[in-house]
Amino acid sequence: MELILKQDVDNLGFKDDVVTVKNGYGRNFLIPQGQAILATISAKKVLAENLKQRAYKEKKIVDDANKIAEAIKALEIKIPAKVGTGDKLFGSINNINVAAALENEGQAIDKKFITVTTVKRLGKYTAVVRLHREVSVDLEFEVIAQA
């Protein structure tokens, strides 16, 4: 079953992508949830026209995302955390903590666009920040002991 996505769907695609999914997934989940519509011939024509009109606006958005990516790469993020014996943390560091650290540095990024493996020890780690469907940046951050 071919569908046109009306919004970003994790592990499937981005808004306005034409995707092929199994019939049950499309009919029972994506379409009722309002996340997709059937990819009929007329719907594809409408989509092509919309994408053509949106192309020049998209270029500006990508350029802005690239500027933000460069600003994020230049940041040195240090996240303080409570430490137990050795270098083991009480709790863990996740995307919420990274988003808060970026907010403190003046870059407001929503936590759902940040992917980080759960961190349970002190050290340097990398998070992936997706700013746009075509722009993502690797963010280096360090977990340090809280004073």
mmCIF file of the C-alpha atoms, coordinates in Angstrom:
data_MODEL
# 
_entry.id   MODEL 
# 
loop_
_atom_site.group_PDB 
_atom_site.id 
_atom_site.type_symbol 
_atom_site.label_atom_id 
_atom_site.label_alt_id 
_atom_site.label_comp_id 
_atom_site.label_asym_id 
_atom_site.label_entity_id 
_atom_site.label_seq_id 
_atom_site.pdbx_PDB_ins_code 
_atom_site.Cartn_x 
_atom_site.Cartn_y 
_atom_site.Cartn_z 
_atom_site.occupancy 
_atom_site.B_iso_or_equiv 
_atom_site.pdbx_formal_charge 
_atom_site.auth_seq_id 
_atom_site.auth_comp_id 
_atom_site.auth_asym_id 
_atom_site.auth_atom_id 
_atom_site.pdbx_PDB_model_num 
ATOM 1   C CA . MET A 1 1   ? 0.000  0.000  0.000  1.00 0.00 ? 1   MET A CA 1 
ATOM 2   C CA . GLU A 1 2   ? 1.428  3.367  -1.023 1.00 0.00 ? 2   GLU A CA 1 
ATOM 3   C CA . LEU A 1 3   ? 0.854  6.278  1.318  1.00 0.00 ? 3   LEU A CA 1 
ATOM 4   C CA . ILE A 1 4   ? 1.821  9.948  1.495  1.00 0.00 ? 4   ILE A CA 1 
ATOM 5   C CA . LEU A 1 5   ? 2.938  10.908 4.994  1.00 0.00 ? 5   LEU A CA 1 
ATOM 6   C CA . LYS A 1 6   ? 1.258  13.979 6.470  1.00 0.00 ? 6   LYS A CA 1 
ATOM 7   C CA . GLN A 1 7   ? 3.815  14.232 9.288  1.00 0.00 ? 7   GLN A CA 1 
ATOM 8   C CA . ASP A 1 8   ? 7.153  12.719 10.331 1.00 0.00 ? 8   ASP A CA 1 
ATOM 9   C CA . VAL A 1 9   ? 6.833  9.076  11.410 1.00 0.00 ? 9   VAL A CA 1 
ATOM 10  C CA . ASP A 1 10  ? 9.731  7.479  13.297 1.00 0.00 ? 10  ASP A CA 1 
ATOM 11  C CA . ASN A 1 11  ? 11.507 4.687  11.415 1.00 0.00 ? 11  ASN A CA 1 
ATOM 12  C CA . LEU A 1 12  ? 9.315  5.233  8.353  1.00 0.00 ? 12  LEU A CA 1 
ATOM 13  C CA . GLY A 1 13  ? 9.837  8.660  6.793  1.00 0.00 ? 13  GLY A CA 1 
ATOM 14  C CA . PHE A 1 14  ? 9.355  12.387 6.845  1.00 0.00 ? 14  PHE A CA 1 
ATOM 15  C CA . LYS A 1 15  ? 6.387  14.579 5.991  1.00 0.00 ? 15  LYS A CA 1 
ATOM 16  C CA . ASP A 1 16  ? 5.409  14.455 2.277  1.00 0.00 ? 16  ASP A CA 1 
ATOM 17  C CA . ASP A 1 17  ? 7.363  11.240 1.611  1.00 0.00 ? 17  ASP A CA 1 
ATOM 18  C CA . VAL A 1 18  ? 5.674  8.557  -0.476 1.00 0.00 ? 18  VAL A CA 1 
ATOM 19  C CA . VAL A 1 19  ? 6.190  5.272  1.368  1.00 0.00 ? 19  VAL A CA 1 
ATOM 20  C CA . THR A 1 20  ? 5.109  1.679  0.880  1.00 0.00 ? 20  THR A CA 1 
ATOM 21  C CA . VAL A 1 21  ? 3.800  -0.105 3.967  1.00 0.00 ? 21  VAL A CA 1 
ATOM 22  C CA . LYS A 1 22  ? 1.862  -3.246 4.687  1.00 0.00 ? 22  LYS A CA 1 
ATOM 23  C CA . ASN A 1 23  ? -1.895 -2.923 4.210  1.00 0.00 ? 23  ASN A CA 1 
ATOM 24  C CA . GLY A 1 24  ? -2.819 -3.422 7.859  1.00 0.00 ? 24  GLY A CA 1 
ATOM 25  C CA . TYR A 1 25  ? -0.318 -0.855 9.161  1.00 0.00 ? 25  TYR A CA 1 
ATOM 26  C CA . GLY A 1 26  ? -1.577 1.754  6.722  1.00 0.00 ? 26  GLY A CA 1 
ATOM 27  C CA . ARG A 1 27  ? -5.285 1.022  6.986  1.00 0.00 ? 27  ARG A CA 1 
ATOM 28  C CA . ASN A 1 28  ? -5.452 0.388  10.753 1.00 0.00 ? 28  ASN A CA 1 
ATOM 29  C CA . PHE A 1 29  ? -2.881 2.809  12.142 1.00 0.00 ? 29  PHE A CA 1 
ATOM 30  C CA . LEU A 1 30  ? -1.408 5.483  9.863  1.00 0.00 ? 30  LEU A CA 1 
ATOM 31  C CA . ILE A 1 31  ? -4.591 6.629  8.108  1.00 0.00 ? 31  ILE A CA 1 
ATOM 32  C CA . PRO A 1 32  ? -6.885 6.650  11.207 1.00 0.00 ? 32  PRO A CA 1 
ATOM 33  C CA . GLN A 1 33  ? -4.220 8.469  13.244 1.00 0.00 ? 33  GLN A CA 1 
ATOM 34  C CA . GLY A 1 34  ? -4.074 11.171 10.560 1.00 0.00 ? 34  GLY A CA 1 
ATOM 35  C CA . GLN A 1 35  ? -0.420 10.476 9.843  1.00 0.00 ? 35  GLN A CA 1 
ATOM 36  C CA . ALA A 1 36  ? -0.885 9.495  6.188  1.00 0.00 ? 36  ALA A CA 1 
ATOM 37  C CA . ILE A 1 37  ? -3.238 9.538  3.210  1.00 0.00 ? 37  ILE A CA 1 
ATOM 38  C CA . LEU A 1 38  ? -3.583 7.134  0.290  1.00 0.00 ? 38  LEU A CA 1 
ATOM 39  C CA . ALA A 1 39  ? -1.163 7.879  -2.539 1.00 0.00 ? 39  ALA A CA 1 
ATOM 40  C CA . THR A 1 40  ? -3.667 8.109  -5.394 1.00 0.00 ? 40  THR A CA 1 
ATOM 41  C CA . ILE A 1 41  ? -2.690 9.591  -8.747 1.00 0.00 ? 41  ILE A CA 1 
ATOM 42  C CA . SER A 1 42  ? -4.410 12.894 -7.959 1.00 0.00 ? 42  SER A CA 1 
ATOM 43  C CA . ALA A 1 43  ? -2.857 13.048 -4.462 1.00 0.00 ? 43  ALA A CA 1 
ATOM 44  C CA . LYS A 1 44  ? 0.602  12.528 -5.994 1.00 0.00 ? 44  LYS A CA 1 
ATOM 45  C CA . LYS A 1 45  ? -0.011 15.378 -8.467 1.00 0.00 ? 45  LYS A CA 1 
ATOM 46  C CA . VAL A 1 46  ? -1.078 17.697 -5.648 1.00 0.00 ? 46  VAL A CA 1 
ATOM 47  C CA . LEU A 1 47  ? 1.989  16.656 -3.647 1.00 0.00 ? 47  LEU A CA 1 
ATOM 48  C CA . ALA A 1 48  ? 4.308  17.339 -6.595 1.00 0.00 ? 48  ALA A CA 1 
ATOM 49  C CA . GLU A 1 49  ? 2.842  20.819 -7.047 1.00 0.00 ? 49  GLU A CA 1 
ATOM 50  C CA . ASN A 1 50  ? 3.130  21.592 -3.329 1.00 0.00 ? 50  ASN A CA 1 
ATOM 51  C CA . LEU A 1 51  ? 6.738  20.403 -3.243 1.00 0.00 ? 51  LEU A CA 1 
ATOM 52  C CA . LYS A 1 52  ? 7.585  22.547 -6.272 1.00 0.00 ? 52  LYS A CA 1 
ATOM 53  C CA . GLN A 1 53  ? 6.117  25.636 -4.615 1.00 0.00 ? 53  GLN A CA 1 
ATOM 54  C CA . ARG A 1 54  ? 7.824  24.877 -1.333 1.00 0.00 ? 54  ARG A CA 1 
ATOM 55  C CA . ALA A 1 55  ? 11.285 24.204 -2.814 1.00 0.00 ? 55  ALA A CA 1 
ATOM 56  C CA . TYR A 1 56  ? 12.655 27.729 -2.545 1.00 0.00 ? 56  TYR A CA 1 
ATOM 57  C CA . LYS A 1 57  ? 11.317 28.153 1.009  1.00 0.00 ? 57  LYS A CA 1 
ATOM 58  C CA . GLU A 1 58  ? 12.950 24.847 1.901  1.00 0.00 ? 58  GLU A CA 1 
ATOM 59  C CA . LYS A 1 59  ? 16.356 26.117 0.747  1.00 0.00 ? 59  LYS A CA 1 
ATOM 60  C CA . LYS A 1 60  ? 16.207 28.982 3.250  1.00 0.00 ? 60  LYS A CA 1 
ATOM 61  C CA . ILE A 1 61  ? 15.184 26.609 6.045  1.00 0.00 ? 61  ILE A CA 1 
ATOM 62  C CA . VAL A 1 62  ? 18.094 24.271 5.233  1.00 0.00 ? 62  VAL A CA 1 
ATOM 63  C CA . ASP A 1 63  ? 20.520 27.220 5.225  1.00 0.00 ? 63  ASP A CA 1 
ATOM 64  C CA . ASP A 1 64  ? 19.238 28.314 8.648  1.00 0.00 ? 64  ASP A CA 1 
ATOM 65  C CA . ALA A 1 65  ? 19.596 24.743 9.946  1.00 0.00 ? 65  ALA A CA 1 
ATOM 66  C CA . ASN A 1 66  ? 23.193 24.642 8.665  1.00 0.00 ? 66  ASN A CA 1 
ATOM 67  C CA . LYS A 1 67  ? 23.986 27.883 10.527 1.00 0.00 ? 67  LYS A CA 1 
ATOM 68  C CA . ILE A 1 68  ? 22.546 26.436 13.739 1.00 0.00 ? 68  ILE A CA 1 
ATOM 69  C CA . ALA A 1 69  ? 24.568 23.239 13.138 1.00 0.00 ? 69  ALA A CA 1 
ATOM 70  C CA . GLU A 1 70  ? 27.791 25.231 12.896 1.00 0.00 ? 70  GLU A CA 1 
ATOM 71  C CA . ALA A 1 71  ? 26.915 27.077 16.112 1.00 0.00 ? 71  ALA A CA 1 
ATOM 72  C CA . ILE A 1 72  ? 26.210 23.787 17.889 1.00 0.00 ? 72  ILE A CA 1 
ATOM 73  C CA . LYS A 1 73  ? 29.500 22.247 16.697 1.00 0.00 ? 73  LYS A CA 1 
ATOM 74  C CA . ALA A 1 74  ? 31.397 25.171 18.228 1.00 0.00 ? 74  ALA A CA 1 
ATOM 75  C CA . LEU A 1 75  ? 29.860 24.654 21.681 1.00 0.00 ? 75  LEU A CA 1 
ATOM 76  C CA . GLU A 1 76  ? 31.636 22.830 24.493 1.00 0.00 ? 76  GLU A CA 1 
ATOM 77  C CA . ILE A 1 77  ? 28.908 21.137 26.491 1.00 0.00 ? 77  ILE A CA 1 
ATOM 78  C CA . LYS A 1 78  ? 29.695 19.926 29.998 1.00 0.00 ? 78  LYS A CA 1 
ATOM 79  C CA . ILE A 1 79  ? 26.898 18.250 31.924 1.00 0.00 ? 79  ILE A CA 1 
ATOM 80  C CA . PRO A 1 80  ? 27.412 17.979 35.688 1.00 0.00 ? 80  PRO A CA 1 
ATOM 81  C CA . ALA A 1 81  ? 26.056 14.851 37.365 1.00 0.00 ? 81  ALA A CA 1 
ATOM 82  C CA . LYS A 1 82  ? 26.141 13.262 40.805 1.00 0.00 ? 82  LYS A CA 1 
ATOM 83  C CA . VAL A 1 83  ? 28.765 10.539 40.967 1.00 0.00 ? 83  VAL A CA 1 
ATOM 84  C CA . GLY A 1 84  ? 29.005 7.463  43.170 1.00 0.00 ? 84  GLY A CA 1 
ATOM 85  C CA . THR A 1 85  ? 32.023 5.250  43.628 1.00 0.00 ? 85  THR A CA 1 
ATOM 86  C CA . GLY A 1 86  ? 34.470 5.383  40.754 1.00 0.00 ? 86  GLY A CA 1 
ATOM 87  C CA . ASP A 1 87  ? 33.011 7.154  37.755 1.00 0.00 ? 87  ASP A CA 1 
ATOM 88  C CA . LYS A 1 88  ? 29.523 5.669  37.983 1.00 0.00 ? 88  LYS A CA 1 
ATOM 89  C CA . LEU A 1 89  ? 26.606 8.127  37.936 1.00 0.00 ? 89  LEU A CA 1 
ATOM 90  C CA . PHE A 1 90  ? 23.576 8.243  40.201 1.00 0.00 ? 90  PHE A CA 1 
ATOM 91  C CA . GLY A 1 91  ? 20.904 7.936  37.540 1.00 0.00 ? 91  GLY A CA 1 
ATOM 92  C CA . SER A 1 92  ? 21.806 8.615  33.923 1.00 0.00 ? 92  SER A CA 1 
ATOM 93  C CA . ILE A 1 93  ? 22.209 11.323 31.295 1.00 0.00 ? 93  ILE A CA 1 
ATOM 94  C CA . ASN A 1 94  ? 19.758 11.276 28.378 1.00 0.00 ? 94  ASN A CA 1 
ATOM 95  C CA . ASN A 1 95  ? 18.368 13.536 25.652 1.00 0.00 ? 95  ASN A CA 1 
ATOM 96  C CA . ILE A 1 96  ? 16.492 15.688 28.189 1.00 0.00 ? 96  ILE A CA 1 
ATOM 97  C CA . ASN A 1 97  ? 19.738 16.598 29.948 1.00 0.00 ? 97  ASN A CA 1 
ATOM 98  C CA . VAL A 1 98  ? 21.471 17.361 26.642 1.00 0.00 ? 98  VAL A CA 1 
ATOM 99  C CA . ALA A 1 99  ? 18.536 19.568 25.571 1.00 0.00 ? 99  ALA A CA 1 
ATOM 100 C CA . ALA A 1 100 ? 18.739 21.459 28.887 1.00 0.00 ? 100 ALA A CA 1 
ATOM 101 C CA . ALA A 1 101 ? 22.499 21.958 28.463 1.00 0.00 ? 101 ALA A CA 1 
ATOM 102 C CA . LEU A 1 102 ? 21.960 23.297 24.935 1.00 0.00 ? 102 LEU A CA 1 
ATOM 103 C CA . GLU A 1 103 ? 19.243 25.612 26.272 1.00 0.00 ? 103 GLU A CA 1 
ATOM 104 C CA . ASN A 1 104 ? 21.745 27.001 28.805 1.00 0.00 ? 104 ASN A CA 1 
ATOM 105 C CA . GLU A 1 105 ? 24.129 27.722 25.916 1.00 0.00 ? 105 GLU A CA 1 
ATOM 106 C CA . GLY A 1 106 ? 21.417 29.627 24.028 1.00 0.00 ? 106 GLY A CA 1 
ATOM 107 C CA . GLN A 1 107 ? 20.411 26.935 21.511 1.00 0.00 ? 107 GLN A CA 1 
ATOM 108 C CA . ALA A 1 108 ? 16.808 25.833 22.064 1.00 0.00 ? 108 ALA A CA 1 
ATOM 109 C CA . ILE A 1 109 ? 16.487 22.362 20.529 1.00 0.00 ? 109 ILE A CA 1 
ATOM 110 C CA . ASP A 1 110 ? 13.502 20.125 21.290 1.00 0.00 ? 110 ASP A CA 1 
ATOM 111 C CA . LYS A 1 111 ? 14.479 16.932 23.122 1.00 0.00 ? 111 LYS A CA 1 
ATOM 112 C CA . LYS A 1 112 ? 12.737 14.712 20.557 1.00 0.00 ? 112 LYS A CA 1 
ATOM 113 C CA . PHE A 1 113 ? 15.267 15.782 17.913 1.00 0.00 ? 113 PHE A CA 1 
ATOM 114 C CA . ILE A 1 114 ? 18.225 14.696 20.059 1.00 0.00 ? 114 ILE A CA 1 
ATOM 115 C CA . THR A 1 115 ? 19.385 11.086 20.023 1.00 0.00 ? 115 THR A CA 1 
ATOM 116 C CA . VAL A 1 116 ? 21.793 9.945  22.709 1.00 0.00 ? 116 VAL A CA 1 
ATOM 117 C CA . THR A 1 117 ? 22.572 6.539  24.116 1.00 0.00 ? 117 THR A CA 1 
ATOM 118 C CA . THR A 1 118 ? 21.917 6.386  27.845 1.00 0.00 ? 118 THR A CA 1 
ATOM 119 C CA . VAL A 1 119 ? 25.041 7.543  29.673 1.00 0.00 ? 119 VAL A CA 1 
ATOM 120 C CA . LYS A 1 120 ? 25.833 6.007  33.060 1.00 0.00 ? 120 LYS A CA 1 
ATOM 121 C CA . ARG A 1 121 ? 29.526 6.948  33.510 1.00 0.00 ? 121 ARG A CA 1 
ATOM 122 C CA . LEU A 1 122 ? 31.699 10.056 33.402 1.00 0.00 ? 122 LEU A CA 1 
ATOM 123 C CA . GLY A 1 123 ? 33.449 10.818 30.128 1.00 0.00 ? 123 GLY A CA 1 
ATOM 124 C CA . LYS A 1 124 ? 33.012 12.185 26.628 1.00 0.00 ? 124 LYS A CA 1 
ATOM 125 C CA . TYR A 1 125 ? 30.048 11.143 24.514 1.00 0.00 ? 125 TYR A CA 1 
ATOM 126 C CA . THR A 1 126 ? 28.348 12.024 21.241 1.00 0.00 ? 126 THR A CA 1 
ATOM 127 C CA . ALA A 1 127 ? 24.709 12.899 20.629 1.00 0.00 ? 127 ALA A CA 1 
ATOM 128 C CA . VAL A 1 128 ? 23.044 13.297 17.235 1.00 0.00 ? 128 VAL A CA 1 
ATOM 129 C CA . VAL A 1 129 ? 20.949 16.443 16.837 1.00 0.00 ? 129 VAL A CA 1 
ATOM 130 C CA . ARG A 1 130 ? 18.526 16.427 13.884 1.00 0.00 ? 130 ARG A CA 1 
ATOM 131 C CA . LEU A 1 131 ? 17.792 20.007 12.861 1.00 0.00 ? 131 LEU A CA 1 
ATOM 132 C CA . HIS A 1 132 ? 16.104 19.215 9.538  1.00 0.00 ? 132 HIS A CA 1 
ATOM 133 C CA . ARG A 1 133 ? 15.434 16.106 7.479  1.00 0.00 ? 133 ARG A CA 1 
ATOM 134 C CA . GLU A 1 134 ? 18.655 16.860 5.556  1.00 0.00 ? 134 GLU A CA 1 
ATOM 135 C CA . VAL A 1 135 ? 20.711 18.395 8.380  1.00 0.00 ? 135 VAL A CA 1 
ATOM 136 C CA . SER A 1 136 ? 21.913 16.547 11.445 1.00 0.00 ? 136 SER A CA 1 
ATOM 137 C CA . VAL A 1 137 ? 24.983 17.251 13.532 1.00 0.00 ? 137 VAL A CA 1 
ATOM 138 C CA . ASP A 1 138 ? 27.083 15.204 15.943 1.00 0.00 ? 138 ASP A CA 1 
ATOM 139 C CA . LEU A 1 139 ? 27.296 17.018 19.278 1.00 0.00 ? 139 LEU A CA 1 
ATOM 140 C CA . GLU A 1 140 ? 30.255 16.207 21.504 1.00 0.00 ? 140 GLU A CA 1 
ATOM 141 C CA . PHE A 1 141 ? 29.511 16.563 25.208 1.00 0.00 ? 141 PHE A CA 1 
ATOM 142 C CA . GLU A 1 142 ? 31.266 15.645 28.417 1.00 0.00 ? 142 GLU A CA 1 
ATOM 143 C CA . VAL A 1 143 ? 29.751 14.349 31.628 1.00 0.00 ? 143 VAL A CA 1 
ATOM 144 C CA . ILE A 1 144 ? 31.629 15.747 34.637 1.00 0.00 ? 144 ILE A CA 1 
ATOM 145 C CA . ALA A 1 145 ? 31.362 15.204 38.372 1.00 0.00 ? 145 ALA A CA 1 
ATOM 146 C CA . GLN A 1 146 ? 29.082 17.663 40.153 1.00 0.00 ? 146 GLN A CA 1 
ATOM 147 C CA . ALA A 1 147 ? 30.891 19.815 42.679 1.00 0.00 ? 147 ALA A CA 1 
# 
